[in-house]
Amino acid sequence: MKSHVLRPLWVVVGIVALVIAARPLIVPSDFGVGERGFMYSYHRQSNEGEWRAFKVKYQSKEYCGECHEEKYESNMASKHKVIQCENCHGPALEHPEEPEKLVIDRSRLQCLRCHAYLPYPTSFRAKMKGIVSSEHNEGEPCADCHDPHSPDL
């Protein structure tokens, strides 16, 4: 074989050898290993305690409804009932103890995450009401005219 074929082959062999040699140094020994091999997928047994101690940031719509019953009921009667409160309002992790931690984003971009006009004819996205931001009250927050908790009204 000519050297123009051998050189790239040796480079590939060298890279593969480097990856094989570096893997034990980078990947923890208990990563994905179980009684039957990689039965836990991306799981590290020595890490279980860390995950048990991890505080859940997102609660649920029902959690929010315990204190905000009126908003919860109006939302559950609307098209937004499939959206969790925290998708728009942020995680409620420390909200009851520190209400100021739940900052409500009232920007126009918050609504445009779902309601920017994107006509995908074969997806559910085409059925969602969308706007062309530059043609509809540009620069104004959507919530000035629209109630996000009762979007049908």
Phi and psi in degrees as GROMACS dihedral restraints (atoms count N, CA, C in turn):
[ dihedral_restraints ]
;  ai    aj    ak    al  type     phi  dphi    fc
    3     4     5     6     1   -77.1    20    10
    4     5     6     7     1   158.9    20    10
    6     7     8     9     1   -67.9    20    10
    7     8     9    10     1   -25.2    20    10
    9    10    11    12     1   -69.0    20    10
   10    11    12    13     1   -17.6    20    10
   12    13    14    15     1   -92.8    20    10
   13    14    15    16     1   -38.9    20    10
   15    16    17    18     1   -70.3    20    10
   16    17    18    19     1   -39.0    20    10
   18    19    20    21     1   -58.7    20    10
   19    20    21    22     1   -53.2    20    10
   21    22    23    24     1   -62.0    20    10
   22    23    24    25     1   -33.9    20    10
   24    25    26    27     1   -63.4    20    10
   25    26    27    28     1   -43.8    20    10
   27    28    29    30     1   -67.1    20    10
   28    29    30    31     1   -34.1    20    10
   30    31    32    33     1   -64.1    20    10
   31    32    33    34     1   -45.2    20    10
   33    34    35    36     1   -64.2    20    10
   34    35    36    37     1   -44.6    20    10
   36    37    38    39     1   -61.1    20    10
   37    38    39    40     1   -41.6    20    10
   39    40    41    42     1   -63.3    20    10
   40    41    42    43     1   -41.8    20    10
   42    43    44    45     1   -65.1    20    10
   43    44    45    46     1   -45.4    20    10
   45    46    47    48     1   -60.6    20    10
   46    47    48    49     1   -44.1    20    10
   48    49    50    51     1   -63.5    20    10
   49    50    51    52     1   -39.8    20    10
   51    52    53    54     1   -63.4    20    10
   52    53    54    55     1   -43.1    20    10
   54    55    56    57     1   -63.9    20    10
   55    56    57    58     1   -44.7    20    10
   57    58    59    60     1   -63.1    20    10
   58    59    60    61     1   -39.9    20    10
   60    61    62    63     1   -72.4    20    10
   61    62    63    64     1   -34.9    20    10
   63    64    65    66     1   -81.8    20    10
   64    65    66    67     1   -24.6    20    10
   66    67    68    69     1   -54.7    20    10
   67    68    69    70     1   -48.1    20    10
   69    70    71    72     1   -63.1    20    10
   70    71    72    73     1   -25.1    20    10
   72    73    74    75     1   -80.0    20    10
   73    74    75    76     1   -27.8    20    10
   75    76    77    78     1   -98.0    20    10
   76    77    78    79     1   -42.9    20    10
   78    79    80    81     1   -89.3    20    10
   79    80    81    82     1   126.8    20    10
   81    82    83    84     1   -58.2    20    10
   82    83    84    85     1   147.5    20    10
   84    85    86    87     1   -65.6    20    10
   85    86    87    88     1   -25.4    20    10
   87    88    89    90     1   -98.1    20    10
   88    89    90    91     1    14.1    20    10
   90    91    92    93     1   -73.6    20    10
   91    92    93    94     1   114.5    20    10
   93    94    95    96     1    70.6    20    10
   94    95    96    97     1    10.8    20    10
   96    97    98    99     1  -100.4    20    10
   97    98    99   100     1   128.2    20    10
   99   100   101   102     1  -136.1    20    10
  100   101   102   103     1  -169.3    20    10
  102   103   104   105     1   -60.2    20    10
  103   104   105   106     1   -33.4    20    10
  105   106   107   108     1  -112.3    20    10
  106   107   108   109     1    33.5    20    10
  108   109   110   111     1    92.0    20    10
  109   110   111   112     1  -136.3    20    10
  111   112   113   114     1   -85.5    20    10
  112   113   114   115     1    55.7    20    10
  114   115   116   117     1   -77.4    20    10
  115   116   117   118     1   -16.9    20    10
  117   118   119   120     1  -100.0    20    10
  118   119   120   121     1     6.0    20    10
  120   121   122   123     1    59.1    20    10
  121   122   123   124     1  -124.7    20    10
  123   124   125   126     1   -88.9    20    10
  124   125   126   127     1    76.6    20    10
  126   127   128   129     1  -140.1    20    10
  127   128   129   130     1   138.1    20    10
  129   130   131   132     1  -122.1    20    10
  130   131   132   133     1   115.7    20    10
  132   133   134   135     1   -59.5    20    10
  133   134   135   136     1   -36.5    20    10
  135   136   137   138     1   -71.3    20    10
  136   137   138   139     1    -8.1    20    10
  138   139   140   141     1   -97.3    20    10
  139   140   141   142     1    -4.1    20    10
  141   142   143   144     1   -58.3    20    10
  142   143   144   145     1   -40.2    20    10
  144   145   146   147     1   -61.8    20    10
  145   146   147   148     1   -38.4    20    10
  147   148   149   150     1   -62.4    20    10
  148   149   150   151     1   -42.6    20    10
  150   151   152   153     1   -70.9    20    10
  151   152   153   154     1   -33.3    20    10
  153   154   155   156     1   -65.8    20    10
  154   155   156   157     1   -33.7    20    10
  156   157   158   159     1   -82.1    20    10
  157   158   159   160     1   -12.8    20    10
  159   160   161   162     1   -68.2    20    10
  160   161   162   163     1   126.3    20    10
  162   163   164   165     1   -83.4    20    10
  163   164   165   166     1   127.3    20    10
  165   166   167   168     1   -68.1    20    10
  166   167   168   169     1   129.1    20    10
  168   169   170   171     1   -86.8    20    10
  169   170   171   172     1   -36.4    20    10
  171   172   173   174     1   -98.9    20    10
  172   173   174   175     1   134.3    20    10
  174   175   176   177     1   -96.0    20    10
  175   176   177   178     1   -91.7    20    10
  177   178   179   180     1   178.1    20    10
  178   179   180   181     1   168.9    20    10
  180   181   182   183     1   -65.0    20    10
  181   182   183   184     1   -36.9    20    10
  183   184   185   186     1   -65.4    20    10
  184   185   186   187     1   -36.4    20    10
  186   187   188   189     1   -60.0    20    10
  187   188   189   190     1   -44.7    20    10
  189   190   191   192     1   -66.9    20    10
  190   191   192   193     1   -36.9    20    10
  192   193   194   195     1   -66.0    20    10
  193   194   195   196     1   -19.8    20    10
  195   196   197   198     1   -61.6    20    10
  196   197   198   199     1   -36.4    20    10
  198   199   200   201     1  -104.8    20    10
  199   200   201   202     1   -28.7    20    10
  201   202   203   204     1  -110.5    20    10
  202   203   204   205     1    58.7    20    10
  204   205   206   207     1   -60.8    20    10
  205   206   207   208     1   -42.8    20    10
  207   208   209   210     1   -64.4    20    10
  208   209   210   211     1   -45.5    20    10
  210   211   212   213     1   -65.1    20    10
  211   212   213   214     1   -39.2    20    10
  213   214   215   216     1   -61.4    20    10
  214   215   216   217     1   -47.2    20    10
  216   217   218   219     1   -65.9    20    10
  217   218   219   220     1   -42.1    20    10
  219   220   221   222     1   -66.5    20    10
  220   221   222   223     1   -36.9    20    10
  222   223   224   225     1   -67.2    20    10
  223   224   225   226     1   -41.0    20    10
  225   226   227   228     1   -68.6    20    10
  226   227   228   229     1   -17.8    20    10
  228   229   230   231     1   -94.3    20    10
  229   230   231   232     1     5.6    20    10
  231   232   233   234     1  -113.8    20    10
  232   233   234   235     1   179.1    20    10
  234   235   236   237     1   -70.4    20    10
  235   236   237   238     1   -17.5    20    10
  237   238   239   240     1   -83.4    20    10
  238   239   240   241     1     6.8    20    10
  240   241   242   243     1   -62.6    20    10
  241   242   243   244     1   -20.9    20    10
  243   244   245   246     1   -83.5    20    10
  244   245   246   247     1    -7.0    20    10
  246   247   248   249     1  -100.2    20    10
  247   248   249   250     1   131.0    20    10
  249   250   251   252     1   -70.8    20    10
  250   251   252   253     1   144.4    20    10
  252   253   254   255     1   -54.1    20    10
  253   254   255   256     1   -40.6    20    10
  255   256   257   258     1   -71.8    20    10
  256   257   258   259     1   -12.3    20    10
  258   259   260   261     1   -64.0    20    10
  259   260   261   262     1   -33.1    20    10
  261   262   263   264     1  -102.7    20    10
  262   263   264   265     1   -35.7    20    10
  264   265   266   267     1   -94.7    20    10
  265   266   267   268     1    -8.6    20    10
  267   268   269   270     1    89.6    20    10
  268   269   270   271     1   168.9    20    10
  270   271   272   273     1   -66.0    20    10
  271   272   273   274     1   139.2    20    10
  273   274   275   276     1   -95.5    20    10
  274   275   276   277     1    24.6    20    10
  276   277   278   279     1   -48.0    20    10
  277   278   279   280     1   -55.1    20    10
  279   280   281   282     1  -115.2    20    10
  280   281   282   283     1    21.3    20    10
  282   283   284   285     1   -60.1    20    10
  283   284   285   286     1   -49.1    20    10
  285   286   287   288     1   -62.7    20    10
  286   287   288   289     1   -37.9    20    10
  288   289   290   291     1   -76.4    20    10
  289   290   291   292     1   -37.1    20    10
  291   292   293   294     1  -133.3    20    10
  292   293   294   295     1    83.7    20    10
  294   295   296   297     1   -56.3    20    10
  295   296   297   298     1   -29.9    20    10
  297   298   299   300     1   -69.3    20    10
  298   299   300   301     1   -14.2    20    10
  300   301   302   303     1   -70.1    20    10
  301   302   303   304     1   -22.9    20    10
  303   304   305   306     1   -92.8    20    10
  304   305   306   307     1    92.3    20    10
  306   307   308   309     1   -88.4    20    10
  307   308   309   310     1   125.2    20    10
  309   310   311   312     1   -88.4    20    10
  310   311   312   313     1   120.1    20    10
  312   313   314   315     1   -84.9    20    10
  313   314   315   316     1   106.9    20    10
  315   316   317   318     1   -99.4    20    10
  316   317   318   319     1    15.3    20    10
  318   319   320   321     1   -71.6    20    10
  319   320   321   322     1   159.3    20    10
  321   322   323   324     1   -63.4    20    10
  322   323   324   325     1   -34.2    20    10
  324   325   326   327     1   -63.9    20    10
  325   326   327   328     1   -27.8    20    10
  327   328   329   330     1   -60.1    20    10
  328   329   330   331     1   -45.3    20    10
  330   331   332   333     1   -74.7    20    10
  331   332   333   334     1   -34.4    20    10
  333   334   335   336     1   -70.1    20    10
  334   335   336   337     1   -14.1    20    10
  336   337   338   339     1   -56.6    20    10
  337   338   339   340     1   -35.7    20    10
  339   340   341   342     1  -110.1    20    10
  340   341   342   343     1   -27.9    20    10
  342   343   344   345     1  -106.8    20    10
  343   344   345   346     1    15.6    20    10
  345   346   347   348     1   -70.8    20    10
  346   347   348   349     1   141.4    20    10
  348   349   350   351     1   -68.4    20    10
  349   350   351   352     1   111.6    20    10
  351   352   353   354     1  -135.5    20    10
  352   353   354   355     1    93.7    20    10
  354   355   356   357     1   -80.1    20    10
  355   356   357   358     1    81.5    20    10
  357   358   359   360     1   -93.4    20    10
  358   359   360   361     1   101.3    20    10
  360   361   362   363     1   -62.5    20    10
  361   362   363   364     1   -26.6    20    10
  363   364   365   366     1  -100.6    20    10
  364   365   366   367     1    10.9    20    10
  366   367   368   369     1  -123.2    20    10
  367   368   369   370     1   169.3    20    10
  369   370   371   372     1   -64.3    20    10
  370   371   372   373     1   -23.0    20    10
  372   373   374   375     1   -59.8    20    10
  373   374   375   376     1   -32.6    20    10
  375   376   377   378     1   -68.0    20    10
  376   377   378   379     1   -23.2    20    10
  378   379   380   381     1   -85.2    20    10
  379   380   381   382     1   -14.7    20    10
  381   382   383   384     1   -78.5    20    10
  382   383   384   385     1   140.6    20    10
  384   385   386   387     1   -69.1    20    10
  385   386   387   388     1   121.9    20    10
  387   388   389   390     1  -125.1    20    10
  388   389   390   391     1   156.9    20    10
  390   391   392   393     1  -125.6    20    10
  391   392   393   394     1   156.5    20    10
  393   394   395   396     1   -92.3    20    10
  394   395   396   397     1   108.1    20    10
  396   397   398   399     1   -54.9    20    10
  397   398   399   400     1   -38.8    20    10
  399   400   401   402     1   -72.8    20    10
  400   401   402   403     1   -12.0    20    10
  402   403   404   405     1  -109.4    20    10
  403   404   405   406     1    -2.4    20    10
  405   406   407   408     1  -128.8    20    10
  406   407   408   409     1    98.3    20    10
  408   409   410   411     1    46.1    20    10
  409   410   411   412     1    53.8    20    10
  411   412   413   414     1   -56.0    20    10
  412   413   414   415     1   134.3    20    10
  414   415   416   417     1    85.6    20    10
  415   416   417   418     1   -10.4    20    10
  417   418   419   420     1   -95.0    20    10
  418   419   420   421     1   140.3    20    10
  420   421   422   423     1   -64.4    20    10
  421   422   423   424     1   137.6    20    10
  423   424   425   426     1   -60.1    20    10
  424   425   426   427     1   -36.4    20    10
  426   427   428   429     1   -68.6    20    10
  427   428   429   430     1    -8.9    20    10
  429   430   431   432     1   -66.9    20    10
  430   431   432   433     1   -31.4    20    10
  432   433   434   435     1  -113.8    20    10
  433   434   435   436     1   -27.6    20    10
  435   436   437   438     1  -115.9    20    10
  436   437   438   439     1   136.8    20    10
  438   439   440   441     1   -91.9    20    10
  439   440   441   442     1   111.2    20    10
  441   442   443   444     1   -66.0    20    10
  442   443   444   445     1   -19.5    20    10
  444   445   446   447     1   -83.0    20    10
  445   446   447   448     1   -18.6    20    10
  447   448   449   450     1  -136.4    20    10
  448   449   450   451     1    68.2    20    10
  450   451   452   453     1   -68.8    20    10
  451   452   453   454     1   -15.8    20    10
  453   454   455   456     1   -76.1    20    10
  454   455   456   457     1   -19.3    20    10
